[in-house]
Amino acid sequence: MATFPDIRYPIYPIQITTPDIAYKGQVENMTLITRKKTTKVMRTFTVNYKIPTAEYLKLEAFFDIVNCADVFEWVNPETKKKHNVRFVDQLDFISNEYGQWTGSIKLQES
């Protein structure tokens, strides 16, 4: 399994989205019946970066290899917990300063 490249820590905020995994149904007497759809919650992480060109090229090369198909290991920089994730969407970076790239990546647990 591939490992996320060693680039500097992201800029804040780091957003974690935890989906609702419950089926909900209301019956005639207004009682709510619920149960889980799955046993695993697949969180989504949105991470923002401001990185130099050399690190952006390293990230871009990694994205070209795994794209949105392959699972890789990523360490949450805040909690230091390892997650098996994949990219959810394309890389979205812009260079507003010479030698600096600003953008975000979106990852989802697998």
LINCORKA-V280049 format. One record per run of one state. SS is the DSSP state (H for helix, E for strand, L for the rest). FROM is the first residue (numbers start at 0). LEN is the number of residues. If there is no record, write none. Layout:
[[SS	FROM	LEN] [SS	FROM	LEN]]
This chain:
[[L	0	1] [E	1	2] [L	3	7] [E	10	7] [L	17	4] [E	21	5] [L	26	5] [E	31	5] [L	36	7] [E	43	9] [H	52	14] [L	66	5] [E	71	4] [L	75	6] [E	81	6] [L	87	4] [E	91	6] [L	97	2] [E	99	10] [L	109	1]]
